[in-house]
Amino acid sequence: MPGFIPPALAPILLLVASNVFMTFAWYGHLKHKGAALYVVVLVSWGIAFFEYCLAVPANRMGSEVYSTAQLKTMQEVITLLVFAGFSVLWLKEPIGWNHLVGFAFISAGAFFIFHRF
């Protein structure tokens, strides 16, 4: 990654971008349920290729700054944030209070992964 992006930030940005691709690969087709399943699978696979092109470097670079547990936790929290936005903006599905409570518990778990006591 170019030197103007701090090493701790680069994997986060790449993981956000990779999650956008993966969310579309896994769930984007739900808006087009009339499409043939084999077409959906092939298109999703093609989109997922770009996710891998971002996720693998993110984890490689991130391992220089973060532990593997921290990287995985970061990935999960980013996945939830991207999915929540995707769900509301693309699928037009609301986020309820129960979802927010669940996300809060997951975020609390992330807090403990990133802090030493």
Secondary structure as the mmCIF struct_conf table of DSSP 4:
data_model
#
loop_
_struct_conf.conf_type_id
_struct_conf.id
_struct_conf.beg_label_comp_id
_struct_conf.beg_label_asym_id
_struct_conf.beg_label_seq_id
_struct_conf.end_label_comp_id
_struct_conf.end_label_asym_id
_struct_conf.end_label_seq_id
TURN_TY1_P TURN_TY1_P1 GLY A 3 PHE A 4
BEND BEND1 ILE A 5 ILE A 5
TURN_TY1_P TURN_TY1_P2 PRO A 7 LEU A 9
HELX_RH_AL_P HELX_RH_AL_P1 ALA A 10 TYR A 27
HELX_RH_3T_P HELX_RH_3T_P1 GLY A 28 LYS A 31
TURN_TY1_P TURN_TY1_P3 LYS A 33 GLY A 34
BEND BEND2 ALA A 35 ALA A 35
HELX_RH_AL_P HELX_RH_AL_P2 LEU A 37 GLY A 62
TURN_TY1_P TURN_TY1_P4 SER A 63 VAL A 65
BEND BEND3 TYR A 66 TYR A 66
HELX_RH_AL_P HELX_RH_AL_P3 THR A 68 LEU A 89
TURN_TY1_P TURN_TY1_P5 TRP A 90 TRP A 90
BEND BEND4 LEU A 91 LEU A 91
HELX_LH_PP_P HELX_LH_PP_P1 PRO A 94 GLY A 96
HELX_RH_AL_P HELX_RH_AL_P4 TRP A 97 PHE A 114
#
